């Protein structure tokens, strides 16, 4: 998978600066207007004159034959540079990418390429080497282009692609593939940073490639790439990647914490496969949130992700309890107000949240905080969830920002990232 269109760099020379300036070969000596001052061998000049004449007549086969003769007579870097310049002009006219690569290599290797052209020439040569699967050459030319000050957002993707190609796609967590992947990711990140610095939109695909490569190589910065992917393209699928990475990194989170993470997937359309829905329903069931068990399974079935029987045991256990549970909430509210601590209020709020009654859930959560004796970070997380689902983004943000520590703070951070994509 490529990061830049191959034609973009290949045509850059013709589109921006045109053919390379070279001395005209005529009986009368003409003053050069650009390029280095060269002392070209007479035999080379004669062969190049023939090449130019053939190219002007669209006889590109004849031009290439004359250029090959010039190569055979070259004795100095001046000769090689001049031959390369005529080859480059011929390659542009004939749209011959192989000849263009040969020309650029010859000119660059002569050491006579003007500084103002060295960066661009190396960049094009790097891209062409990448296309030819000459990965080490692509990296070498790309680094030379960067050293010459050429556009890092154009060159670094080629370098990244070359390193990824060297890493391959199997056993990438072992050296040397892992090291190649790290270098490729560094180049890709540099390209993205350059684009952002120039006010340009970074292709979301770059970050998704970063996630895939970092994950395959088992690199710890996979989460950072996942965050960047989500920021670039705030889809439920990209948020799901972040959530799954969080769960993997925190295997000891409680069922109640996991429920609040899965609620984020539900809010963001990040429930993708059947297992997402059944895991969510299971966590709601284990924490006694029967209304949420039913609503999650109903949603999965309505989307065609869950079959009529999927999650059936959870559904059949929860649904018969819903009517009685709802009927008890009024007295539970009264008991919560009389209680010495906030535990009854928190449990009542949980039930209201599961039934989608966000106003009552928020009121009960606030009462629980007021009375105390509850986990403040959990309560603030759930106030944030209720307010987010109710459409109060500002209130949700304040609640999540009040979460102080541990896994709960990370969960709040995931919700804040989601709210950030909504302009909240």
C-alpha positions in Angstrom: 0.0 0.0 0.0 1.5 3.3 -1.1 1.4 6.6 0.7 1.9 8.8 -2.3 0.8 8.6 -5.8 3.7 7.4 -7.9 3.0 9.9 -10.6 3.1 12.8 -8.2 6.9 12.8 -7.8 7.7 11.3 -11.2 6.0 14.3 -12.9 7.1 16.9 -10.4 10.2 17.8 -12.4 8.3 18.3 -15.6 5.5 20.2 -14.0 7.6 22.5 -11.8 11.0 23.2 -13.3 10.7 21.5 -16.7 13.7 20.0 -18.4 17.1 20.4 -17.0 19.1 23.3 -18.4 22.0 22.1 -20.5 24.4 23.8 -22.8 23.3 23.9 -26.4 25.5 22.1 -28.8 26.1 24.2 -31.9 29.0 25.4 -33.9 28.9 28.7 -32.1 29.5 28.4 -28.3 26.5 29.8 -26.3 26.6 31.0 -22.7 25.0 28.6 -20.2 22.1 30.2 -18.3 21.9 27.5 -15.6 23.6 24.4 -14.2 27.2 23.9 -13.4 30.1 24.9 -15.7 31.2 21.8 -17.4 34.2 20.7 -19.5 32.6 18.0 -21.6 34.6 15.7 -23.8 34.3 16.3 -27.6 33.3 12.7 -28.3 30.6 13.0 -25.7 29.3 16.2 -27.1 29.1 14.7 -30.5 27.0 11.7 -29.2 24.8 14.0 -27.2 24.1 16.2 -30.3 22.9 13.1 -32.1 20.8 12.2 -29.1 19.2 15.6 -28.9 18.5 15.6 -32.7 16.8 12.2 -32.5 14.7 13.2 -29.5 13.5 16.3 -31.3 12.4 14.1 -34.1 10.6 11.8 -31.6 13.0 9.0 -32.4 13.5 8.0 -28.9 15.1 4.6 -29.7 17.7 6.5 -31.7 18.1 9.0 -28.8 18.7 6.1 -26.4 21.3 4.5 -28.7 23.2 7.8 -29.0 23.0 8.2 -25.2 24.5 4.7 -24.7 27.3 5.7 -27.1 27.9 8.9 -25.0 28.1 6.7 -21.8 30.7 4.6 -23.5 32.9 7.6 -24.2 32.4 9.3 -20.8 35.7 9.9 -18.9 34.8 12.5 -16.3 32.0 13.6 -13.9 31.4 16.5 -16.2 30.7 14.0 -19.0 28.4 11.9 -16.7 26.5 14.9 -15.5 25.9 16.3 -19.0 24.8 12.8 -20.3 22.4 12.5 -17.3 21.0 15.9 -18.1 20.2 15.0 -21.7 18.9 11.6 -20.6 16.6 13.4 -18.2 15.2 15.7 -20.9 14.7 12.7 -23.1 13.0 10.7 -20.4 10.5 13.5 -19.8 9.8 13.9 -23.5 9.4 10.1 -24.0 7.7 9.5 -20.6 10.3 6.8 -19.9 10.4 6.4 -16.1 13.3 3.8 -16.2 15.4 6.3 -18.3 14.5 9.1 -15.8 15.7 7.0 -12.9 18.9 6.3 -14.7 19.4 9.9 -15.6 18.8 11.1 -12.0 21.2 8.5 -10.6 23.9 9.5 -13.1 23.5 13.2 -12.3 23.4 12.8 -8.5 26.4 10.4 -8.5 28.4 12.8 -10.5 28.4 15.2 -7.5 27.7 18.1 -9.8 23.9 18.5 -9.3 23.1 22.1 -8.3 22.1 22.4 -4.6 18.7 23.8 -5.6 17.9 20.6 -7.6 19.5 18.0 -5.4 16.6 17.6 -3.0 14.0 17.2 -5.7 16.2 14.9 -7.8 16.9 12.7 -4.7 13.2 12.6 -3.8 12.2 11.5 -7.3 15.0 8.9 -7.3 13.9 7.6 -3.9 10.3 7.1 -5.2 11.5 5.4 -8.3 13.8 3.1 -6.3 10.8 2.2 -4.1 8.8 1.3 -7.2 11.7 -0.9 -8.3 11.8 -2.5 -4.9 15.3 -1.2 -4.3 14.5 -0.4 -0.7 18.0 0.5 0.6 18.5 2.9 -2.3 15.1 4.4 -1.7 16.0 5.1 1.9 19.5 6.4 1.0 18.0 8.8 -1.7 15.2 9.8 0.6 17.6 10.7 3.4 19.7 12.6 0.9 16.6 14.6 -0.2 15.8 15.4 3.5 19.4 16.5 4.1 19.1 18.8 1.1 16.0 20.4 2.6 13.4 18.9 0.4 9.8 18.6 1.5 9.7 16.1 4.4 6.0 15.4 3.9 6.8 14.2 0.4 9.9 12.2 1.1 9.3 10.6 4.5 6.4 8.5 3.3 8.7 6.9 0.7 11.3 6.2 3.4 8.6 4.8 5.7 7.3 2.6 2.9 10.8 1.3 2.2 11.4 0.4 5.8 8.0 -1.4 6.0 8.9 -3.3 2.9 12.2 -4.4 4.5 10.3 -5.4 7.6 7.9 -7.6 5.6 4.7 -8.9 7.0 5.7 -12.1 8.9 7.6 -12.3 12.3 7.7 -8.5 12.4 8.0 -8.5 16.2 11.5 -10.1 15.9 14.6 -8.3 14.9 15.6 -7.0 12.4 12.0 -6.5 11.2 11.0 -4.8 14.5 13.7 -2.2 14.1 12.8 -1.6 10.5 9.2 -1.1 11.6 10.2 1.4 14.2 12.2 3.4 11.7 9.3 3.3 9.3 6.9 4.6 11.9 9.3 7.4 12.8 9.4 8.5 9.2 5.7 8.2 8.8 5.2 10.3 12.0 7.6 12.9 10.7 5.6 13.1 7.4 2.4 13.6 9.3 3.9 16.2 11.6 5.2 18.1 8.6 1.8 18.1 6.9 0.0 19.3 10.0 2.7 22.0 10.5 1.9 23.2 7.0 -1.8 23.2 7.7 -2.5 20.2 5.5 -4.9 17.3 6.1 -3.0 14.2 7.0 -4.5 11.1 5.3 -6.2 9.0 7.9 -4.9 5.9 6.2 -1.4 6.8 7.4 -2.4 6.5 11.0 -4.3 3.3 10.3 -1.1 1.8 8.7 0.8 3.0 11.8 -1.7 1.1 14.0 -1.4 -2.1 12.0 2.4 -1.9 11.8 2.9 -1.1 15.5 0.5 -3.8 16.5 2.1 -6.5 14.3 5.6 -5.6 15.7 4.2 -5.5 19.3 5.4 -2.0 19.8 4.1 -0.1 22.8 3.3 3.0 20.8 0.4 1.2 19.1 -2.0 3.1 21.4 -0.5 6.4 20.4 -1.0 5.5 16.8 -4.6 4.4 17.5 -5.3 7.8 19.2 -4.0 9.6 16.2 -6.0 7.4 13.9 -9.2 8.2 15.9 -8.4 12.0 15.9 -7.9 11.9 12.1 -11.0 9.8 11.5 -13.3 9.8 14.5 -15.2 6.7 13.5 -16.7 4.1 15.9 -14.3 1.5 14.3 -11.2 3.6 15.2 -12.6 4.2 18.7 -13.2 0.5 19.1 -9.5 -0.1 18.4 -8.6 2.3 21.2 -11.0 0.6 23.6 -9.7 -2.9 22.8 -6.2 -1.7 23.3 -7.2 -0.3 26.7 -8.9 -3.6 27.7 -5.8 -5.6 26.7 -3.5 -3.3 28.6 -5.8 -3.4 31.7 -6.9 -7.1 32.1 -7.7 -6.6 35.8 -10.5 -4.0 35.3 -13.7 -4.8 37.1 -17.0 -5.7 35.4 -18.3 -2.3 36.3 -15.4 -0.5 34.7 -15.6 -2.7 31.6 -19.3 -1.9 31.3 -18.5 1.8 31.2 -16.0 1.2 28.4 -18.4 -0.9 26.4 -21.0 1.9 26.9 -18.7 4.1 25.0 -18.7 1.7 22.1 -22.5 1.7 22.2 -22.6 5.5 22.1 -20.1 5.8 19.2 -21.3 3.0 16.9 -18.2 1.1 17.8 -20.2 -2.2 18.4 -19.2 -4.0 15.2 -19.4 -7.8 15.6 -21.7 -10.1 17.5 -19.1 -10.6 20.3 -19.2 -6.8 21.0 -22.9 -6.8 21.7 -22.8 -10.0 23.8 -19.9 -8.8 25.8 -21.7 -5.6 26.6 -24.9 -7.5 27.5 -22.9 -9.8 29.7 -21.3 -7.0 31.6 -24.7 -5.3 32.1 -26.1 -8.6 33.3 -23.3 -9.2 35.8 -23.9 -5.8 37.3 -27.6 -6.1 37.5 -28.5 -3.5 34.8 -31.4 -5.5 33.2 -32.8 -2.7 31.1 -29.4 -2.3 29.4 -29.1 -6.1 28.7 -32.4 -5.9 26.8 -31.6 -2.7 24.9 -28.2 -3.8 23.8 -29.4 -7.2 22.5 -32.3 -5.6 20.8 -30.0 -3.1 19.1 -27.7 -5.9 17.9 -30.6 -7.9 16.5 -32.2 -4.8 14.8 -28.9 -4.2 13.0 -28.6 -7.8 11.9 -25.4 -8.3 13.8 -27.0 -10.7 16.3 -29.1 -13.6 15.4 -32.4 -14.2 17.1 -30.8 -16.7 19.4 -27.5 -14.8 20.1 -27.3 -13.7 23.7 -30.6 -15.5 24.4 -29.7 -16.8 27.8 -28.8 -13.3 29.0 -31.9 -11.8 27.4 -34.3 -14.5 28.9 -32.8 -13.9 32.3 -33.0 -10.1 32.2 -36.4 -9.4 30.6 -38.6 -11.1 33.2 -36.9 -8.9 35.9 -37.4 -5.6 34.2 -41.0 -4.9 35.2 -40.4 -5.6 38.9 -37.2 -3.7 38.8 -38.8 -0.6 37.4 -41.6 -0.8 39.9 -39.2 -0.7 42.8 -37.4 2.4 41.7 -39.8 4.9 43.3 -39.4 3.4 46.7 -35.6 3.0 46.1 -35.4 6.8 45.5 -37.2 7.4 48.8 -34.9 5.0 50.6 -31.9 6.7 49.0 -32.9 10.1 50.3 -33.2 8.7 53.9 -30.1 6.6 53.8 -26.9 7.5 55.8 -24.7 7.1 52.7 -25.0 7.3 48.9 -24.9 3.5 48.1 -28.7 3.1 47.6 -28.7 6.3 45.5 -25.9 5.0 43.3 -27.6 1.7 42.7 -30.8 3.4 41.9 -29.0 5.8 39.5 -27.4 2.7 37.8 -30.8 1.3 37.1 -32.2 4.6 35.7 -29.1 4.9 33.5 -29.7 1.4 32.2 -33.3 2.3 31.3 -32.2 5.4 29.5 -33.8 7.8 32.1 -30.8 10.1 32.2 -32.4 12.9 34.1 -33.3 10.7 37.1 -30.0 8.9 36.8 -28.0 12.1 37.1 -30.1 13.3 40.0 -29.5 10.1 41.9 -25.8 10.1 41.1 -25.5 13.6 42.4 -27.3 12.5 45.6 -24.9 9.6 46.0 -22.0 12.0 45.8 -23.6 14.4 48.3 -24.2 11.6 50.9 -20.8 10.0 50.3 -19.6 6.5 51.1 -19.3 5.7 47.4 -16.5 5.5 44.8 -16.4 9.2 43.6 -14.5 8.3 40.4 -17.1 5.7 39.4 -19.9 8.1 40.2 -18.3 11.0 38.2 -17.7 8.6 35.3 -21.3 7.6 35.2 -22.6 11.2 35.6 -20.4 11.9 32.6 -21.9 9.0 30.7 -25.5 10.0 31.5 -24.9 13.6 30.6 -23.2 12.6 27.4 -26.0 10.3 26.4 -28.5 13.0 27.3 -26.8 15.5 25.0 -25.2 17.7 27.7 -21.6 17.6 26.3 -20.3 20.4 28.5 -21.7 18.8 31.7 -20.3 15.4 30.6 -16.9 16.9 30.0 -16.8 18.5 33.5 -17.8 15.2 35.1 -15.2 13.1 33.2 -12.5 15.7 34.0 -13.3 15.3 37.7 -12.3 11.6 37.6 -9.0 11.4 39.5 -7.1 8.2 39.2 -6.4 4.6 38.0 -8.4 2.8 35.3 -11.3 5.1 35.9 -9.2 8.1 34.8 -8.2 6.2 31.6 -11.9 5.3 30.9 -12.8 9.0 31.4 -10.0 9.9 29.0 -11.6 7.7 26.3 -14.9 9.3 26.8 -13.3 12.7 26.6 -11.6 11.8 23.3 -15.0 10.8 22.0 -16.6 14.1 23.2 -13.7 16.0 21.6 -14.7 14.7 18.2 -18.2 16.1 18.7 -16.8 19.6 19.2 -17.5 19.4 22.9 
